[in-house]
């Protein structure tokens, strides 16, 4: 009989006991992690691995889109949906072109969104680590 990996058991317990905000932040963390790995693989010319990581990050974005209820969130929900669709499309295009700048833009957006959720959870204002040159200006 195969011994269970303690980390897997911890992770499963963590997911099963997390509240909605924690789950969303976990999804952001996973997407960001896979995007960063995708960038590293593109830079290393390992395009198959880059493809796999970008597909995994795109699947997380699709999950966030599928569970989003913009009708309950009003304008914020609509804007969040637009951002998710934008990031999803950027990841598709970045994967086709193997363009790290597009992935980096998606990372910035998701990092900012994650900071926002973290700020909501703690009731404090999120501290942004983006300087003026890294801010993303989107036209929706």
N, C-alpha and C positions, 0 to 999 in steps of 0.2 A: 504494500500500500504506500502511495506516494505522500510524503509529508507536505502539508500546506505551507505556503510562503507566508510568514507572519506579516509582512508588509501588505500583501493582498488582503488579508483578513482585516488589518487596520484600515485600509483604504475603503473596503466594503462597509465597515462599521461607520466610518466617517461619512460616507455618502448616505447611508440609511438613516443617520441621525441628524443630518444637516437640515437647517431651515431653508426656505426658498432663496433668500439672499445669499446664503453660503453656497448653495448649489449653483446659482448663477455665477458667483465669483469663481467657483471651481471650473466651470465651463470656460470662463474668460481665461483663467490661468492655463488651462489645457490648450486652448486655441493659440494663445500667445507663445507657449512653449513649442508647439508644433510649427508655428510660423517662423520662430527663430531658428529651429532646426532646419527648416526648409531653406532659409537664407544661407545658413552655413553649408548645406549640401550643394546649393547652386554655386556658391563661391568655390567649393571644392570640386566642381564639375561632376558631381555625382547626381545626375539628373533623374535617375530612377528613384533614388531615395528622396530627393527634393519633391518629386511628384507625389510620392506616398505621404510625406509630411504635410504638403499643401492640401491634399485631398482630405486628410484627417482634420486639419483645421477648418476646412470648408464644411465638413460634416457637422462640426460643432456649431458653426454659424447657422447652418440649416436647422439644427435642433433648437437653437435660440429663436430663430424665426418661427418655427412650428409651434413653439409654446408661448409665443408672445400674443397678448390679447390687446391690440392697439385700441379697440373700441372702449376698453375700460380705462386706458391711460390718457385718452384725449390727445391733445397736441404732442405731449411728451411721447406717448405710445406710437403715434404716427412718425415722429422724428426718429425714434429708436428703430422702427421698422425700416425706414429709409436708410439709416446707417448700416443696419445688418445687410440689406440688399446691396448697398454700395460695397461693403467689405467682401461679401460673397462674390460679386462680379470682379472686384479687384484681384481676388485670389485665383479665380478662373483665368483671367487674363495674364496674371503674373506667372501662373503655371505654364501656360502656352508659350509665353515669351521668355520664360526663365529670367524674369526681371526682378531683381532684389529690391529696387526702389519701390515698386508697387507693394511688395510684401511688407516693407518697412512702414509704408503709409498705413497699412492695415494694422500693424502692430501698435503704432501710435494711437490710432482710433480706439482699439480694444483696451490699451493700457489706460487711456483717459476714461473710458466707460467703466472699467474695473475700479479705478480710483473713485469715481462717482458712487458706485454701489458700496464701496468700503466706507465712504463718508456718510452715506445714508444709514448704514448699519450701526455705526458708532454715534450717529447724531452730530458728528462734527463735519466741518467743511473739508473736502478732500484737498490735500496738498498736491499741487501739480508740479511735476518736475520737468515740464516742457518749457523751453525758452521760446522767445518770439519766432525764431527761425524754424522751429519744428512744428509750429501749430499748423493744423490742417484746415484749409479753407475749402469747403465743399459747396458745390452748387447742386441743389436738389430740384 
